[in-house]
Amino acid sequence: MAFFSIERWVLRMAQFRQEMPPPGGYNPIEFITKKSRIKPYHFFLFCGTAYTIQFIGLKLQAFLKSRREAITRETREGRIALTPFLLAEQQRLQLREMIRHREYEKELMSTTPGWEVGCWHDYPVYHNPRNLWIAPHAGEFYANMNMNVAKNRKNGFQSTFIEKFGL
């Protein structure tokens, strides 16, 4: 049983030894005299990264500008292409309204003897010797309409609901 005795194991353990500084002490720590140095390759790495980011940014900006200009050009060309059609439609509606005015004048003044449609004191209102288009004044153009419809049309709002129900 002596094989498992505690005294035998305690004697075989290493003895404790205190760790001490080397003779003469450690070297002094130089924390004031040392400066952090940026090595040259760090500077070139920073400059290269900044240049790359700037180059990519400028290329992206130029690409987005060209796309924006293409969209603007396409929109402008579409407006230029549609302008004659829109003007023709506007003039067609204006002429149709003027024909309605003449018909209304003919119906309104049918009981007046000697009244000619389109004349004012025997002077033709629609006489145009140079055969040029003269746009009528808004007050004359909307004279025979409902007040609300005329006001909305003058402001650029044409609603079929207002025209239909006369609101």
HUQUILIN-V563486 format. One record per pair of residues at least 6 apart in sequence whose ideal C-beta (glycine too) atoms are under 6 Angstrom apart, sorted by the first residue. I is the first residue (numbers start at 0). J is the second residue. D is the distance in whole Angstrom. If there is no record, write none. Layout:
BEGIN
I_J_D / I_J_D
END
This chain:
BEGIN
100_143_6 / 101_116_6 / 103_143_5 / 104_116_5 / 105_116_5 / 108_114_4 / 117_124_5 / 117_125_5 / 137_153_6 / 141_149_4 / 145_165_6 / 148_161_6 / 151_161_6
END
